[in-house]
Amino acid sequence: MEETKTELQLIKLSEIQSQEVSWMWFPFIPYGKLTIVQGDPGDGKTTFILNIAAKLSKGESLDGGMNFIEPLNV
């Protein structure tokens, strides 16, 4: 089996273009970014995430801070 090598590329921070973040639920959940929900066992993390998924799939809002127009695929 052939060994593949990956070349490390260094990028200067000054070369990175900034971009505005759009929020699904300001300031908690941005669109297209990794969001981590952490807490102790039994705190309700799974219930919280399933509630968000259910509401998004029906086009509903958790509160006034959630921005979307139509039902989303989750």
PAVOVO-62632 format. One record per residue (C-alpha): residue in three letters; z, y, x; residue number from 0. Coordinates in Angstrom, 2 decimals. Layout:
// PAVOVO-62632
('ALA',(Z,Y,X),NUM)
...
//
This chain:
// PAVOVO-62632
('MET',(0.00,0.00,0.00),0)
('GLU',(-0.98,3.38,1.37),1)
('GLU',(1.71,5.95,1.96),2)
('THR',(1.03,9.36,0.46),3)
('LYS',(2.53,12.43,2.03),4)
('THR',(3.27,15.61,0.14),5)
('GLU',(2.99,18.86,2.01),6)
('LEU',(5.80,21.34,1.48),7)
('GLN',(4.58,24.80,0.51),8)
('LEU',(6.81,27.80,1.07),9)
('ILE',(6.31,30.82,-1.17),10)
('LYS',(7.81,34.21,-0.46),11)
('LEU',(9.79,35.65,-3.34),12)
('SER',(7.85,38.91,-2.88),13)
('GLU',(4.64,36.99,-3.76),14)
('ILE',(5.92,35.75,-7.12),15)
('GLN',(4.79,37.71,-10.18),16)
('SER',(7.55,38.46,-12.67),17)
('GLN',(6.90,37.82,-16.32),18)
('GLU',(8.71,38.74,-19.48),19)
('VAL',(10.74,35.98,-21.12),20)
('SER',(10.12,35.35,-24.80),21)
('TRP',(13.10,34.03,-26.71),22)
('MET',(13.31,31.43,-29.44),23)
('TRP',(17.00,32.25,-29.96),24)
('PHE',(18.14,35.34,-28.03),25)
('PRO',(19.94,35.14,-25.62),26)
('PHE',(20.49,31.38,-25.71),27)
('ILE',(17.15,29.51,-25.81),28)
('PRO',(13.97,30.90,-24.18),29)
('TYR',(10.51,29.52,-24.99),30)
('GLY',(9.04,27.25,-22.33),31)
('LYS',(12.14,27.16,-20.14),32)
('LEU',(14.72,24.50,-19.41),33)
('THR',(17.88,24.91,-21.49),34)
('ILE',(21.00,22.86,-20.81),35)
('VAL',(23.67,22.27,-23.43),36)
('GLN',(26.86,21.15,-21.72),37)
('GLY',(30.34,20.33,-22.87),38)
('ASP',(32.98,17.66,-23.09),39)
('PRO',(32.37,14.40,-24.94),40)
('GLY',(32.87,14.87,-28.65),41)
('ASP',(32.22,18.62,-28.65),42)
('GLY',(29.18,18.21,-30.95),43)
('LYS',(26.31,18.76,-28.48),44)
('THR',(24.10,16.12,-30.09),45)
('THR',(24.82,17.39,-33.60),46)
('PHE',(24.05,20.94,-32.47),47)
('ILE',(20.69,19.98,-30.92),48)
('LEU',(19.71,17.81,-33.90),49)
('ASN',(20.56,20.72,-36.22),50)
('ILE',(18.32,23.04,-34.21),51)
('ALA',(15.49,20.47,-34.21),52)
('ALA',(15.78,19.90,-37.97),53)
('LYS',(15.75,23.61,-38.78),54)
('LEU',(12.81,24.32,-36.46),55)
('SER',(10.80,21.47,-37.99),56)
('LYS',(11.38,22.98,-41.46),57)
('GLY',(10.70,26.56,-40.36),58)
('GLU',(14.29,27.66,-41.00),59)
('SER',(16.52,29.86,-38.85),60)
('LEU',(20.01,29.16,-37.53),61)
('ASP',(20.80,32.85,-37.71),62)
('GLY',(19.09,36.24,-37.56),63)
('GLY',(18.53,35.91,-33.80),64)
('MET',(16.00,33.06,-34.00),65)
('ASN',(12.37,34.17,-33.80),66)
('PHE',(9.59,31.94,-35.09),67)
('ILE',(7.03,32.13,-37.88),68)
('GLU',(6.17,28.61,-39.00),69)
('PRO',(7.57,25.08,-38.75),70)
('LEU',(7.40,23.67,-35.23),71)
('ASN',(6.85,20.15,-33.93),72)
('VAL',(9.95,18.86,-32.19),73)
//
